[in-house]
Amino acid sequence: MSITNPICVALDTPDLTRAVDLAKRLTGHVGMMKIGMEFFYAHGAHGYAAVAETGMPIFLDLKLHDIPNTVAQGLTSLMRLEPAITNVHATGGLDMMKAARDAVRGKTKLIAVTILTSLSNDNIWAAGFDAARATDAHALNLAKLTHAAGLDGVVCSPLDLANIRRELPRSFLTVVPGIRPEGAGAQDQKRIATPKAAVAAGADVLVIGRAITGAADPVAAVQSITASLA
């Protein structure tokens, strides 16, 4: 998968008209659109198709996490949509990820979520992760498991990139949310970085939502981010 423009815009809205309008306005300015649960659960395959008509590659961000057979069957159904990237949760385990890999059969880039960017050390420890390790160490372990399962890459925080880039092949795809341009608020994210810092750390794809979709001029917001990367 050749990535010439790293900016992926998160169309996190249940409003179909707004999502399609944003996709049309941003076509040619960004590299990819992300469709997540908020939009897909509201509009399903019909809504997906409406965005896909723009011709933009789509990251279908549904974060599947269940027993191996259920995830495999779910992905088999989703492949008719032909997403450029889709994902599962790495905490589903090795067998689940292998089943997911076999189900997509190379029809999409399949990646796994490591540790959500909304989670701090205290959050993961409260959930039962080893309290002797911080988020970046757990993210690395999950990234290694993802690589062992034969997936194409991971979703990870920009703060977890250094270990992943050091330990895993450069061809291993890193899709990175928690991106906030200079001066933007953290909102519900806790482990964030600027676009420039994330790319410098090795991010392949930058997932950016409200900093673009909530701007008065989304195209100008993208152009500002692109300029900061240059």
C-alpha positions in Angstrom: 0.0 0.0 0.0 1.6 3.2 -1.2 0.9 6.2 1.1 1.6 9.5 -0.5 -0.6 11.6 1.8 -0.6 10.5 5.4 -3.7 12.4 6.5 -6.8 10.3 7.2 -9.9 12.2 8.2 -12.2 10.7 10.8 -15.8 11.1 9.6 -17.1 10.5 13.1 -20.6 11.8 12.7 -24.0 10.0 12.4 -25.0 12.7 9.8 -24.9 11.1 6.4 -25.2 14.4 4.5 -22.4 16.0 6.5 -20.1 13.0 6.1 -20.5 12.9 2.3 -20.1 16.6 2.0 -16.9 16.5 4.0 -15.6 13.6 1.9 -16.3 15.5 -1.3 -14.7 18.7 -0.1 -11.6 17.0 1.2 -11.0 14.7 -1.8 -7.7 15.6 -3.3 -6.5 17.2 -0.1 -6.2 14.2 2.2 -5.1 10.6 1.6 -7.9 8.6 3.2 -11.3 8.8 5.0 -12.0 6.9 8.2 -15.5 5.5 8.8 -16.0 4.4 12.4 -18.8 3.0 14.6 -20.6 6.3 15.0 -21.3 6.5 11.3 -21.4 2.9 10.3 -23.9 1.9 13.0 -26.2 4.6 11.8 -26.0 4.0 8.1 -24.3 0.7 7.4 -23.2 -0.4 4.0 -25.5 2.2 2.3 -23.7 5.0 4.1 -20.3 3.5 3.4 -21.1 3.3 -0.3 -22.1 7.0 -0.3 -18.7 8.0 1.0 -16.9 5.5 -1.2 -18.4 7.1 -4.3 -16.0 10.0 -3.8 -13.2 7.5 -4.8 -11.2 8.1 -1.6 -9.6 5.1 0.1 -11.5 4.2 3.3 -10.2 3.0 6.6 -13.2 1.0 8.1 -12.6 1.4 11.8 -14.9 -1.0 13.6 -12.3 -2.6 16.0 -13.7 -6.1 15.9 -13.2 -8.1 19.1 -14.8 -11.4 19.7 -14.1 -15.1 19.5 -12.2 -16.1 16.4 -15.0 -17.6 14.4 -17.3 -14.6 15.0 -14.6 -12.1 14.0 -13.8 -14.1 10.9 -17.4 -14.3 9.8 -17.9 -10.6 10.4 -14.9 -9.7 8.3 -16.0 -12.0 5.5 -19.2 -10.0 5.3 -17.4 -6.7 5.4 -15.0 -7.5 2.6 -17.7 -6.8 0.0 -17.2 -3.1 0.9 -13.6 -3.3 -0.2 -12.0 -1.0 2.5 -8.4 -0.1 2.1 -7.8 -0.8 5.8 -9.8 -2.4 8.5 -9.1 -3.5 12.0 -9.5 -5.7 15.0 -8.4 -5.5 18.7 -5.1 -7.1 19.4 -6.3 -8.1 22.8 -8.6 -10.5 21.1 -5.5 -12.7 21.0 -3.3 -14.6 18.5 -5.9 -17.1 17.3 -8.5 -14.4 16.7 -6.1 -12.3 14.7 -5.0 -15.3 12.6 -8.7 -16.1 11.9 -9.2 -12.5 10.9 -6.2 -12.6 8.6 -7.4 -15.8 6.9 -10.9 -14.3 6.5 -9.7 -11.2 4.6 -7.3 -13.1 2.4 -5.3 -10.0 1.5 -8.4 -8.1 0.3 -7.6 -5.3 2.7 -4.8 -4.1 5.0 -5.7 -5.7 8.3 -4.4 -4.0 11.4 -4.9 -4.3 15.1 -5.6 -1.8 17.9 -3.0 -1.9 20.7 -3.8 0.5 23.5 -6.4 3.2 22.9 -5.1 6.7 23.0 -7.8 7.6 25.5 -6.2 5.3 28.1 -3.5 6.4 30.5 -1.2 4.2 32.6 -3.7 4.3 35.5 -6.5 3.3 33.2 -4.8 0.2 31.8 -3.6 -0.8 35.3 -7.1 -0.5 36.6 -8.2 -2.8 33.8 -5.8 -5.5 34.8 -2.7 -4.9 32.7 0.6 -5.5 34.4 1.2 -2.5 36.7 5.0 -2.9 36.3 4.7 -1.8 32.7 3.5 1.5 31.1 1.3 1.9 28.1 4.2 1.9 25.6 5.5 -1.4 26.8 2.1 -3.1 26.6 1.5 -1.5 23.1 4.8 -3.0 22.0 3.9 -6.5 23.2 0.5 -6.3 21.4 2.3 -5.0 18.3 4.6 -8.0 18.3 1.7 -10.3 18.8 0.0 -8.6 15.8 3.1 -9.1 13.7 3.3 -12.8 14.7 -0.3 -13.3 13.6 0.6 -12.0 10.1 -1.3 -8.8 10.2 -0.2 -5.7 8.3 0.2 -3.3 11.1 -1.3 -1.6 14.2 -3.2 1.3 15.5 -1.2 2.9 18.2 -0.6 6.2 20.1 2.1 8.5 18.8 3.8 8.1 22.1 4.0 4.3 21.5 5.7 4.6 18.1 9.4 4.7 19.2 9.4 1.1 20.6 7.4 -0.3 17.7 9.6 1.3 15.1 12.7 0.0 16.9 11.5 -3.5 17.3 9.4 -4.3 14.2 10.1 -4.0 10.4 9.6 -0.6 8.8 7.1 -2.1 6.4 4.8 -2.8 9.5 2.0 -0.2 9.1 1.4 2.3 11.9 -1.9 4.1 11.9 -1.9 6.8 14.5 -4.8 8.6 16.2 -4.4 11.1 19.0 -3.1 13.7 16.6 -3.6 17.3 17.6 -2.2 20.3 15.7 -0.4 23.0 17.7 -2.9 24.8 19.9 -5.7 22.2 19.6 -7.3 20.8 22.8 -6.8 17.2 23.8 -10.6 16.6 24.2 -11.1 12.9 25.2 -7.6 11.8 24.2 -4.8 11.5 26.7 -1.7 10.3 24.8 -1.3 12.8 21.9 1.2 14.4 19.6 1.3 17.0 16.9 1.2 15.8 13.2 4.9 16.7 12.7 6.0 14.9 15.9 4.1 11.8 15.0 5.5 11.6 11.5 9.0 12.2 12.8 8.4 9.2 15.2 7.5 7.0 12.3 3.7 7.3 11.8 2.5 6.1 8.4 -1.1 7.4 8.6 -2.3 10.2 10.8 -6.0 9.9 11.9 -7.3 13.4 12.5 -10.9 14.2 13.3 -12.3 17.3 15.0 -9.3 19.5 14.2 -10.4 19.2 10.6 -14.1 18.3 10.6 -14.9 20.8 13.3 -13.0 23.7 11.6 -14.9 26.5 9.9 -12.9 25.7 6.8 -11.9 22.0 6.7 -9.8 22.4 3.6 -7.8 25.3 5.1 -7.3 23.2 8.3 -5.9 20.3 6.2 -3.6 22.8 4.3 -2.3 24.1 7.6 -1.5 20.6 8.8 0.1 19.7 5.5 2.3 22.8 5.7 3.4 21.9 9.2 4.6 18.5 7.9 6.7 20.2 5.2 
